[in-house]
Amino acid sequence: MRIGPFLILSMLGCCEAALGQFATDVYMFALGSDDSSLPKLTDGHYLSGLNAGGYTNQPWFDSDGGILFSMRTPKDGQHEIWALYPDSAKYWQVTRTAANEFSPRNTPDPGYLSVLRQLPGDTPVQHVVRFSRAGGKPEGLTPALSDAGYYTWIDGDELALFVIAGGMNQLVHYNIRTGTRRIVTDKIGRCLLTLPNTEVMFVHKVSDEHWFIKTWHPVTGAIALVAETPGLTEDFCRLADGTILMGKDSHVFAWSPRHSSDWKEIADLSTLGITHITRLAAGPDGRRLVVVHERKTP
């Protein structure tokens, strides 16, 4: 697979993984279809070459066509949110605060951007905040929680949260207007995604041998099985037609209810040096896929 030139992140030169995290490489591919109508990856671009050895992670496609990342810059040694625009190769820093920021997301209100904010301390406090795109101070959304790990928006008032609870990490339903929380289930993975029907898709780590993708309905409370993951993998993305993509080692797999109940390998990225795929993000138009490769040395 050919890797095209791409000038990205030239101000980022961090050579050490931040906060004990592994360094990451980020790639973007064009998404097409093969003869079986399964996704096909082509035209790869290496996005983070000038941040080699640094942390560039948790990609999210913004509503204006950019890609948001949590990145650690050499200037202040902490995580901030940066925006990258692949079509123009432009980028800039979105947040500049005294806290670490992760998991950038569009909010249901297009005038805001939300992040997971980590306050410093021996036992870091992590909660969801939102920023006005017009500027100003962040607004805390989950004051009743200090241990949020990941999240997804259900609607303008409700979040589904991955709450850190030791080895029993919980899926929690949280209302930001009332501050009420409800535990849905435990032993979940870090990837949460809200579907168009407001169901939340997640990975349920049922045992040490079997993990499953499931959906949870915030109104009825029903939890439904979608598919077993291809090995013990927890990061996924979903295309508009319902196809789910997951990565394991160097391989990208697709699952489509329209074609087969089995996972199909659609790419082997080992020739690019990608050997440990973690997070995936698909563009809303279904034409681009961002792949994060985690280096397994600190």
C-alpha positions in Angstrom: 0.0 0.0 0.0 1.4 3.4 -1.0 2.0 6.1 1.6 1.6 9.6 0.3 3.4 12.6 1.5 1.6 14.7 4.1 2.9 17.8 6.0 1.3 17.6 9.5 1.9 18.6 13.0 5.2 20.3 12.4 5.2 22.0 15.8 5.0 18.7 17.7 8.4 17.2 18.5 7.8 15.4 21.8 10.1 12.4 22.1 8.7 10.8 25.2 5.3 9.2 25.8 3.2 11.3 28.1 1.8 10.2 31.5 3.1 6.7 31.0 1.2 6.3 27.8 2.8 4.7 24.7 3.8 6.7 21.7 1.5 6.6 18.8 1.6 7.0 15.0 -1.5 8.1 13.1 -2.4 7.2 9.5 -5.4 8.2 7.3 -6.8 6.0 4.5 -9.4 6.4 1.8 -12.4 4.1 2.3 -13.9 2.5 -0.8 -15.6 -0.8 -1.5 -14.4 -4.1 -3.0 -16.4 -6.5 -5.2 -18.1 -7.8 -2.1 -19.2 -4.3 -1.0 -16.9 -4.6 2.0 -14.7 -1.5 2.8 -11.4 -1.3 1.1 -8.5 0.8 2.4 -6.4 2.8 -0.2 -4.2 5.9 -0.5 -2.6 5.9 3.0 -1.1 9.0 4.5 1.2 9.1 7.5 -0.1 12.1 9.5 2.2 12.2 12.5 5.7 11.9 11.1 6.9 15.1 12.6 5.7 14.0 16.0 7.6 10.7 15.9 7.8 9.2 19.4 5.1 11.5 20.7 1.4 11.1 21.7 -1.1 11.9 18.9 -4.3 10.0 19.7 -8.0 9.8 20.2 -9.0 11.0 16.7 -12.5 12.5 16.1 -13.9 14.0 12.9 -15.2 17.5 13.6 -18.3 18.8 12.0 -16.3 21.2 9.8 -14.2 18.6 8.1 -11.3 18.7 10.4 -9.9 15.9 12.6 -9.5 16.6 16.4 -6.7 14.9 18.4 -5.4 14.8 21.9 -1.8 15.6 21.7 1.1 16.4 24.0 3.2 19.3 22.9 6.9 20.0 23.9 6.0 23.5 25.1 4.1 22.6 28.2 4.4 18.9 28.4 0.7 18.2 28.7 -2.2 17.1 26.6 -4.2 19.6 24.6 -6.7 19.4 21.8 -5.4 20.1 18.3 -7.3 20.3 15.0 -6.0 19.1 11.7 -7.5 19.8 8.3 -6.1 17.1 5.8 -7.4 18.8 2.7 -5.3 21.9 3.3 -2.6 20.4 5.6 -3.4 23.1 8.2 -3.6 22.6 11.9 -3.8 24.6 15.1 -4.1 24.2 18.8 -7.8 24.3 20.0 -7.3 24.3 23.8 -4.6 25.8 26.0 -5.4 25.2 29.7 -3.7 24.1 32.9 -5.3 20.6 32.7 -4.9 17.6 30.4 -7.6 17.2 27.8 -8.6 14.1 26.0 -11.5 12.6 23.9 -12.6 15.6 21.9 -16.2 15.3 20.7 -18.8 17.4 18.9 -21.7 18.1 21.2 -25.4 18.0 20.1 -25.2 21.8 20.2 -22.9 22.7 17.3 -21.7 25.8 19.2 -19.7 23.7 21.6 -16.9 21.1 21.8 -16.6 18.7 24.7 -13.5 17.0 26.1 -12.5 14.8 29.0 -10.5 17.0 31.4 -7.9 15.6 33.8 -7.0 17.8 36.7 -3.6 17.4 38.2 -3.0 15.6 41.5 -1.9 12.4 43.1 -5.3 11.0 42.3 -6.3 12.8 39.1 -9.9 14.0 38.8 -11.4 13.3 35.4 -14.7 14.8 34.2 -16.4 15.9 31.0 -16.4 19.6 30.2 -17.5 21.7 27.2 -16.0 24.7 25.5 -17.9 27.3 23.5 -16.5 27.5 20.0 -16.7 31.3 20.4 -14.2 31.1 23.3 -14.4 31.4 27.1 -13.9 29.2 30.1 -14.9 25.5 30.1 -18.2 24.4 31.7 -18.1 21.3 33.9 -20.8 18.8 32.9 -20.3 15.9 35.3 -19.6 17.5 38.8 -21.0 14.4 40.5 -18.2 12.3 39.0 -14.4 12.3 39.4 -13.6 9.1 37.6 -14.9 9.4 34.0 -12.7 7.7 31.5 -14.5 8.0 28.2 -17.9 9.1 27.1 -20.4 9.6 24.2 -23.3 12.0 23.9 -26.8 10.4 23.8 -28.6 13.8 23.4 -28.3 17.3 24.7 -28.8 16.3 28.3 -27.5 12.8 28.6 -24.1 11.0 28.4 -23.0 7.4 28.4 -19.8 7.2 30.4 -17.0 4.7 30.9 -16.4 5.1 34.6 -13.2 3.9 36.1 -14.0 1.3 38.7 -10.9 -0.9 39.0 -11.2 -4.0 36.9 -15.0 -3.6 36.8 -15.2 -0.5 34.6 -18.8 0.6 34.3 -21.1 1.8 31.7 -23.0 4.7 33.4 -26.0 6.7 32.2 -25.6 10.3 33.3 -28.0 13.3 33.1 -26.0 16.5 33.0 -29.1 18.6 33.8 -30.1 16.7 37.0 -26.7 15.2 37.9 -28.2 11.7 38.3 -26.3 8.6 37.4 -27.3 5.0 36.7 -25.0 2.0 36.4 -26.0 0.0 33.3 -23.4 -2.8 33.4 -19.8 -3.4 34.1 -16.7 -4.9 32.5 -16.9 -2.7 29.4 -14.3 -1.5 27.0 -13.2 2.1 26.5 -14.9 2.7 23.1 -18.4 4.1 23.2 -20.4 5.2 20.2 -24.0 6.6 19.9 -25.9 5.2 17.0 -28.5 7.3 15.0 -31.3 5.7 17.0 -29.6 6.8 20.2 -28.6 3.3 21.2 -25.0 3.2 22.6 -22.6 0.6 21.2 -19.9 -0.7 23.4 -17.6 -3.7 24.0 -18.6 -6.0 26.9 -15.6 -8.0 28.3 -17.6 -10.9 29.5 -14.6 -13.1 30.2 -10.9 -13.4 29.7 -11.6 -15.4 26.5 -14.7 -13.7 25.0 -15.5 -10.0 24.3 -18.7 -8.9 22.6 -19.9 -5.8 20.8 -23.3 -4.9 22.2 -25.9 -2.1 22.1 -27.8 -0.5 25.0 -31.0 1.4 24.6 -31.2 4.4 27.0 -35.0 4.4 27.1 -35.9 0.7 27.3 -32.7 -0.4 29.0 -32.4 -3.3 26.6 -28.9 -4.7 25.9 -28.6 -6.6 22.6 -25.7 -8.7 21.2 -24.2 -7.6 17.9 -21.1 -9.8 17.4 -18.1 -11.3 19.2 -15.0 -9.2 18.6 -12.2 -10.6 16.4 -10.0 -11.5 19.4 -9.7 -9.4 22.5 -10.1 -6.0 20.8 -12.0 -3.0 22.2 -11.7 -0.2 19.7 -14.1 0.1 16.9 -15.8 2.5 14.5 -19.1 2.2 12.6 -19.9 3.2 9.1 -23.3 4.6 8.0 -24.4 1.3 6.5 -23.9 -0.5 9.8 -20.5 -2.0 9.0 -18.2 -2.2 12.0 -14.4 -1.9 11.7 -11.9 -3.2 14.3 -8.2 -3.6 14.3 -6.1 -6.4 15.7 -2.3 -6.3 15.6 -1.7 -5.2 11.9 -5.1 -6.4 10.6 -8.3 -4.4 9.9 -11.5 -6.4 10.1 -15.0 -5.6 8.9 -18.3 -7.0 10.1 -21.5 -6.3 8.1 -24.9 -7.7 9.0 -25.8 -7.4 5.3 -23.2 -9.8 4.0 -22.0 -12.2 6.7 -22.1 -12.9 10.4 -18.4 -13.4 10.4 -15.5 -10.8 10.5 -13.7 -10.4 7.2 -10.1 -9.1 7.0 -10.0 -6.1 4.7 -6.4 -5.0 5.2 -3.0 -6.0 6.5 -1.0 -2.9 7.4 2.2 -4.6 8.5 4.1 -3.4 5.4 3.6 0.1 6.8 5.1 -0.9 10.2 1.7 -0.9 11.8 1.7 -3.8 14.2 -0.6 -2.7 17.0 -3.8 -1.0 15.8 -5.8 0.7 18.6 -8.3 3.5 18.0 -10.2 4.0 14.7 -12.3 6.9 13.5 -14.4 7.0 10.3 -15.3 10.2 8.6 -19.1 11.0 8.6 -19.1 10.7 4.8 -17.7 7.2 5.0 -14.7 8.1 2.7 -11.9 8.3 5.2 -10.6 6.2 8.0 -8.0 7.3 10.7 -6.0 4.5 12.2 -3.9 4.8 15.4 -0.8 2.6 15.8 0.5 2.2 19.3 4.2 1.7 19.8 4.6 -1.0 22.5 7.6 0.7 24.2 7.1 3.7 26.5 
